[in-house]
């Protein structure tokens, strides 16, 4: 994984000192709330319902064992003993006192971490899939280009005050696990016939108030032009994006207003002034960054292991966990393990305690090479675990509440913090998630149902990605009461789709019954082992709507 150099560290420590002075001046009354607002947002600090929330950057979802231990120490010393992993592979602390923030940032800086550009109208955390570099179906390793984008976009003065926040994702595998179609810029990295790196560029994706899937504006772009082409897109957006209405300020609105052809022409014209210029990447620069992502010292292991096979046969619970939570690795004898942060009613989705963070850091060193990944589904990934040691890891994970065998199943719920914390939320997300998890607590039944994604957002901003859940739940306000709108048919990946609203919203008490009736409809109509999303696409929404609305008290 990438290690910060002297330039990175100088920037981060100078930002800490700068913000310490700004906090002191604000507390002393020398800065107004209006003046302080953009300064704290530049450092990932939000004022929420009950306290300040600090969002810590985890670039492309990768961190080391010591960095995770530092997050654990912050949770223990400055928060309430836990942190929350987000859908952008960051960590949020929800109970922060303002005067302590500079000390927290100092502690982060000492392990090459920060909160820069985790908020504000700028280029946010660059994301990629949690299995980058190790996935069996990977074409090329996207991490070096993700890191180059991180370096280029951090404190880039031209793009610190965009019309609205801006999100970039990159992937390079047969299966898109980075959800690139829902980003402002989505990049798909692939090799040509000679093995040279090329990029497919999508723009204008995003969820929120106006969900839109990204559209392709270029294919076959040489990797050397990555920065200049992204810069051209950002310049067009910065020049033409709306600043009079924040609800219409995202690039997706601009692309829709201009049309993809006109927007593409604008970008190509802008790019002619940038291509082959100072932003063009060189092989030396790429190799400098890529040297940080060389494979760890893997052992020569057999792809099959007798003890592992025996453990699978002797323990159905372990075998079930392997089926759902263990992913194929490109190196024989190794696997990638997903540690579920979705234990049901025991904890909200994405929440991890300080003790769990310390345990995961230890496991990363004990079973792998000290590296941890955060998935945008809010789970934790250990990327390099020998198959022969999976059973030992599973036992430890179960003891720490991180061993739920539910990855990809109905209870692997993506959820924002919702109305329990967020000042923007219309409704609570966490109680809804836990009520559904309690209703569907039979793992045998969940495994029989197979892959079903259920995503919950507490407001139209869609931080829970409800639009691309097979089942989506959106919290809405009706005359001061919390109600929940249901969508069906969303999907992520190369076959991304936006869910459609099935009808009027439901009360919180009705939601578990609604989900039960949706699942019952699926069970009735599915063919053989047909996945939920395929059944929805085949039969349409009407059978689901009839089962839900015909059997329940008509909602308001």
PAZAGU-847882 format. One line per field, with one value per residue (C-alpha): residue number from 1; x, y, z. Coordinates in pm, whole numbers, plus 50000, padded with zeros to 5 digits. Layout:
PAZAGU-847882
n c(NUM  ...)
u c(X  ...)
v c(Y  ...)
w c(Z  ...)
//
This chain:
PAZAGU-847882
n c(1  2  3  4  5  6  7  8  9  10  11  12  13  14  15  16  17  18  19  20  21  22  23  24  25  26  27  28  29  30  31  32  33  34  35  36  37  38  39  40  41  42  43  44  45  46  47  48  49  50  51  52  53  54  55  56  57  58  59  60  61  62  63  64  65  66  67  68  69  70  71  72  73  74  75  76  77  78  79  80  81  82  83  84  85  86  87  88  89  90  91  92  93  94  95  96  97  98  99  100  101  102  103  104  105  106  107  108  109  110  111  112  113  114  115  116  117  118  119  120  121  122  123  124  125  126  127  128  129  130  131  132  133  134  135  136  137  138  139  140  141  142  143  144  145  146  147  148  149  150  151  152  153  154  155  156  157  158  159  160  161  162  163  164  165  166  167  168  169  170  171  172  173  174  175  176  177  178  179  180  181  182  183  184  185  186  187  188  189  190  191  192  193  194  195  196  197  198  199  200  201  202  203  204  205  206  207  208  209  210  211  212  213  214  215  216  217  218  219  220  221  222  223  224  225  226  227  228  229  230  231  232  233  234  235  236  237  238  239  240  241  242  243  244  245  246  247  248  249  250  251  252  253  254  255  256  257  258  259  260  261  262  263  264  265  266  267  268  269  270  271  272  273  274  275  276  277  278  279  280  281  282  283  284  285  286  287  288  289  290  291  292  293  294  295  296  297  298  299  300  301  302  303  304  305  306  307  308  309  310  311  312  313  314  315  316  317  318  319  320  321  322  323  324  325  326  327  328  329  330  331  332  333  334  335  336  337  338  339  340  341  342  343  344  345  346  347  348  349  350  351  352  353  354  355  356  357  358  359  360  361  362  363  364  365  366  367  368  369  370  371  372  373  374  375  376  377  378  379  380  381  382  383  384  385  386  387  388  389  390  391  392  393  394  395  396  397  398  399  400  401  402  403  404  405  406  407  408  409  410  411  412  413  414  415  416  417  418  419  420  421  422  423  424  425  426  427  428  429  430  431  432  433  434  435  436  437  438  439  440  441  442  443  444  445  446  447  448  449  450  451  452  453  454  455  456  457  458  459  460  461  462  463  464  465  466  467  468  469  470  471  472  473  474  475  476  477  478  479  480  481  482  483  484  485  486  487  488  489  490  491  492  493  494  495  496  497  498  499  500  501  502  503  504  505  506  507  508  509  510  511  512  513  514  515  516  517  518  519  520  521  522  523  524  525  526  527  528  529  530  531  532  533  534  535  536  537  538  539  540  541  542  543  544  545  546  547  548  549  550  551  552  553  554  555  556)
u c(50000  50106  50321  50314  50629  50769  50536  50226  50331  50423  50082  49891  50079  50052  49677  49653  49837  49620  49296  49411  49448  49107  48935  49099  48988  48633  48606  48747  48477  48716  48549  48174  47985  47945  48321  48406  48166  48376  48693  48559  48404  48746  48859  48570  48389  48008  47772  47508  47203  47386  47753  48017  48083  48434  48475  48819  48952  49046  49177  49041  48939  49289  49458  49721  49697  49851  49616  49316  49453  49472  49106  49029  49218  49024  48696  48799  48947  48731  48407  48179  48391  48295  48317  48100  48223  48052  47959  48255  48503  48556  48508  48283  48299  47962  48028  48322  48387  48510  48806  48943  48939  49292  49432  49244  49379  49729  49692  49573  49861  50112  49998  49956  49582  49364  49012  49096  48826  48590  48331  48278  48235  48553  48682  48600  48771  48880  48724  48777  48673  48779  48947  49170  49504  49391  49060  49068  48875  49091  49223  49470  49547  49360  49526  49825  49594  49362  49660  49772  49422  49434  49762  49646  49310  49426  49430  49417  49331  49137  48887  48843  48529  48327  47954  47896  48077  48245  48304  48536  48557  48777  48761  48931  48765  48512  48262  48221  48235  48310  47969  48133  47804  47676  47972  48035  48324  48346  48662  48694  49056  49132  49421  49437  49561  49920  49858  49865  49632  49325  49037  48666  48529  48172  48031  47716  47628  47487  47201  47032  46735  46777  46925  47104  47344  47668  47709  48020  48197  48523  48669  49022  49181  49548  49638  49891  49599  49411  49475  49439  49108  48966  49084  48900  48578  48616  48689  48374  48174  48336  48261  47902  47772  47494  47581  47241  47068  47256  46989  47071  47445  47580  47746  47464  47225  47465  47511  47136  47073  47336  47295  47579  47691  47719  47887  48134  48219  48285  48518  48703  48754  48886  49108  49283  49437  49555  49660  50031  50095  50233  49948  50041  50158  50498  50605  50851  50579  50349  50625  50711  50357  50305  50616  50408  50162  50394  50254  50344  50571  50312  50406  50387  50072  49864  49528  49362  49434  49340  49270  49062  48857  48804  48695  48445  48301  48288  48136  47829  47841  48200  48118  47826  48052  48307  48033  47919  48215  48522  48621  48853  49212  49444  49722  49674  49618  49490  49148  49001  48771  48478  48410  48046  47959  47593  47531  47162  47010  47340  47481  47382  47514  47865  47934  48255  48371  48722  48773  48668  48905  49193  49102  49088  49427  49571  49415  49550  49902  49837  49671  49791  50037  49899  49655  49280  49022  48688  48412  48152  47896  48038  48206  48574  48800  49119  49265  49530  49436  49577  49296  49448  49392  49035  48882  49098  49005  48636  48639  48795  48560  48255  48378  48407  48067  48221  48155  47799  47770  47542  47749  47527  47216  46906  47050  47375  47200  47361  47231  47324  47317  46982  46773  46946  47245  47220  47075  46966  46771  46392  46366  46565  46753  46906  46583  46439  46751  46748  46376  46430  46736  46537  46254  46496  46728  46717  47044  46926  46630  46850  47091  46799  46685  47032  47163  46935  47062  46859  46971  46828  46863  46724  46673  46678  47057  47079  47392  47258  47245  46880  46833  47064  46944  46736  46505  46545  46401  46389  46288  46046  45872  45493  45362  45632  45601  45852  45741  45927  45909  45995  46170  46233  46467  46781  47118  47485  47768  47787  47411  47335  46974  46773  46488  46130  45887  45615  45357  45265  45497  45464  45497  45798  45588  45470  45811  45909  45574  45624  45964  45819  45551  45802  46015  45710  45621  45972  45961  45631  45740  46110  46223  46470  46763  46673  46812  46571  46667  46613  46266  46177  46298  46113  45771  45772  45646  45274  45279  45484  45253  44942  45084  45192  44903  44631  44713  44784  44597  44619  44904  44867)
v c(50000  50358  50530  50907  51090  51412  51626  51441  51469  51836  51916  51718  51858  52214  52167  52049  52358  52583  52433  52444  52821  52848  52653  52868  53185  53057  52958  53300  53470  53608  53403  53393  53069  53180  53235  52911  52691  52654  52613  52321  52158  52164  51947  51702  51849  51865  51998  51729  51693  51617  51696  51753  51467  51416  51223  51067  50987  50631  50677  50406  50218  50102  50138  49963  49791  50082  50327  50119  50107  50485  50505  50272  50500  50804  50619  50529  50863  51118  50947  50690  50386  50327  50462  50428  50314  50499  50411  50619  50402  50667  50657  50892  50978  51110  51248  51488  51801  52093  52187  51831  51819  51959  51695  51424  51552  51557  51194  51105  51292  51093  50778  50941  51002  51311  51443  51673  51695  51452  51730  52051  52132  51964  51633  51386  51060  50860  50513  50174  49822  49660  49370  49583  49415  49072  48990  48676  48851  49164  49287  49547  49691  50026  50140  50324  50539  50590  50713  50942  51090  51137  51325  51540  51631  51704  52081  52141  52513  52509  52254  52339  52547  52354  52409  52099  51794  51569  51194  50974  50594  50355  49980  49716  49378  49173  49257  49624  49629  50004  50117  50349  50430  50622  50861  51206  51045  50669  50514  50160  50048  49768  49640  49654  49362  49462  49491  49871  50041  50212  50394  50410  50737  50783  51112  51245  50963  51024  50943  51188  51399  51321  50973  50928  50662  50782  50789  50710  51005  50839  50495  50381  50675  50606  50603  50881  51118  51032  51360  51590  51434  51441  51801  51883  51735  51929  52254  52224  52148  52431  52675  52575  52405  52588  52778  52939  52620  52350  52095  52142  52192  51839  51754  51509  51805  51983  51672  51621  51986  52000  51645  51394  51481  51854  51795  51558  51818  52075  51834  51738  52104  52179  51873  51993  52268  52020  51699  51636  51913  51912  51694  51406  51113  50962  50603  50710  50879  50581  50343  50565  50530  50170  50064  50108  49845  49555  49218  49120  48817  48547  48191  47912  47745  47467  47581  47305  47227  46902  47063  47335  47075  46877  47190  47271  46920  46911  47255  47360  47703  47756  47627  47867  48159  48061  48051  48407  48592  48452  48576  48419  48547  48576  48394  48017  47917  48261  48417  48757  48767  49000  49071  49168  49478  49376  49150  49235  49418  49397  49700  49943  49864  49999  50062  49911  49933  50026  49669  49532  49770  49660  49297  49347  49523  49224  48978  49177  49116  48764  48627  48862  49141  49415  49561  49625  49736  49907  49816  50067  49821  49928  49593  49523  49317  49131  49089  48815  48522  48171  47920  47697  47976  48069  47857  48019  48365  48274  48161  48488  48694  48521  48592  48963  48992  49023  48671  48696  48480  48726  48911  48982  48860  49051  49147  49282  49618  49940  50224  50582  50703  50866  51073  50940  51160  51348  51698  51652  51330  51316  50981  50726  50452  50244  50125  50027  49828  49650  49571  49406  49220  49095  48979  48789  48635  48279  48231  47910  48098  48390  48157  47994  48336  48415  48752  49043  49394  49620  49979  50247  50627  50861  51141  51226  51278  50897  50835  50481  50429  50321  50385  50096  49846  49557  49683  50049  50232  50611  50804  51087  51349  51375  51657  51602  51221  50966  50756  50522  50496  50160  50108  49783  49681  49877  49715  49805  49679  49659  49600  49898  50003  50255  50124  50232  50347  50087  50327  50536  50538  50329  50395  50261  49990  49866  49835  49485  49347  49516  49353  49017  49043  49146  48843  48614  48739  48665  48312  48249  48364  48279  48008  47756  47953  48277  48580  48835  49109  48877  48787  49155  49233  48934  48979  49355  49547  49467  49130  49287  49588  49369  49155  49456  49697  49437  49272  49575  49870  50134  50370  50744)
w c(50000  49938  50201  50229  50123  50267  50051  50170  50532  50508  50359  50622  50922  50792  50751  51113  51237  51020  51145  51508  51469  51301  51581  51848  51671  51632  51999  52095  51885  51624  51349  51294  51228  50867  50836  51016  50817  50498  50704  50905  50598  50432  50722  50716  51016  51016  51281  51327  51554  51877  51820  51557  51317  51181  50856  50811  50465  50375  50020  49787  50100  50197  50535  50742  51078  51267  51100  51206  51561  51553  51448  51740  51981  51853  51899  52252  52359  52178  52075  52238  52161  51800  51446  51136  50794  50508  50152  50032  50223  50492  50869  51063  51432  51547  51896  51859  52068  51863  52082  52050  51670  51616  51852  51662  51331  51481  51586  51235  51072  51275  51091  50748  50772  50751  50691  50399  50128  50292  50266  50077  49708  49594  49463  49740  49838  49531  49550  49395  49480  49807  49624  49401  49339  49457  49283  49071  48792  48789  48455  48586  48928  48950  49275  49124  48912  49209  49412  49130  49121  49499  49482  49191  49343  49699  49759  49384  49395  49068  49197  49567  49507  49252  49206  49418  49559  49304  49324  49116  49113  48915  48865  48653  48685  48493  48767  48858  49237  49254  49120  48867  48690  48994  49012  48867  48681  48649  48508  48376  48329  48085  47869  47491  47283  47360  47733  47735  47984  47843  48010  47943  48083  48210  48336  48496  48731  49076  49309  49547  49444  49074  49028  48696  48570  48411  48035  47834  47673  47576  47525  47455  47638  47703  48073  48017  47957  48276  48458  48158  48058  48410  48433  48110  48250  48574  48391  48181  48493  48689  48409  48330  48646  48827  49143  49201  49318  49508  49418  49050  49086  49032  48701  48621  48587  48353  48138  48122  48033  47759  47634  47637  47282  47351  47685  47520  47256  47529  47707  47389  47300  47648  47637  47323  47537  47799  47624  47583  47836  48192  48317  48086  48295  48230  48269  48538  48742  48709  48815  49111  49244  49132  49326  49643  49522  49452  49566  49923  49982  49910  49992  49737  49867  49717  49586  49787  50152  50328  50667  50503  50321  50640  50828  50554  50575  50955  51014  50812  50976  50861  50513  50492  50593  50329  50066  50140  50291  50117  49771  49512  49508  49210  49402  49458  49819  49928  49967  50049  50350  50410  50776  50807  51008  50989  51293  51310  51605  51794  51609  51330  50980  50934  51303  51442  51803  51912  52036  51698  51517  51737  51670  51293  51299  51482  51236  50941  51075  51202  50889  50617  50546  50769  50516  50553  50300  50351  50104  49992  50130  50472  50542  50620  50394  50477  50128  50174  50397  50337  50290  50558  50814  50724  50998  51268  51141  51125  51489  51601  51386  51533  51884  51798  51629  51281  51158  51025  50712  50536  50276  49977  50157  50263  50604  50458  50463  50350  50566  50642  51006  50928  51166  51476  51390  51061  51059  50697  50747  50721  50897  51091  50907  51187  51356  51017  50931  51265  51246  50908  51033  51332  51104  50880  51138  50998  50809  50643  50495  50389  50212  50034  49913  49779  49668  49758  49823  50052  50093  50322  50306  50567  50315  49947  49951  49918  50126  50172  49793  49809  49436  49342  49600  49469  49743  49832  50131  50145  50455  50377  50590  50586  50801  51059  51064  50938  50641  50408  50031  49873  49540  49353  49074  49154  49086  49079  48863  48486  48476  48700  48727  48926  49138  49074  49342  49399  49543  49848  50149  50465  50835  51021  51184  50844  50679  50806  50685  50348  50308  50411  50145  49879  49964  49966  49617  49497  49643  49469  49124  49105  48868  49011  49161  48985  49175  49319  49072  48774  48899  48940  48590  48442  48603  48664  48966  48954  49135  49416  49439  49446  49726  49934  49890  49857  50189  50405  50539  50270  50368  50372)
//
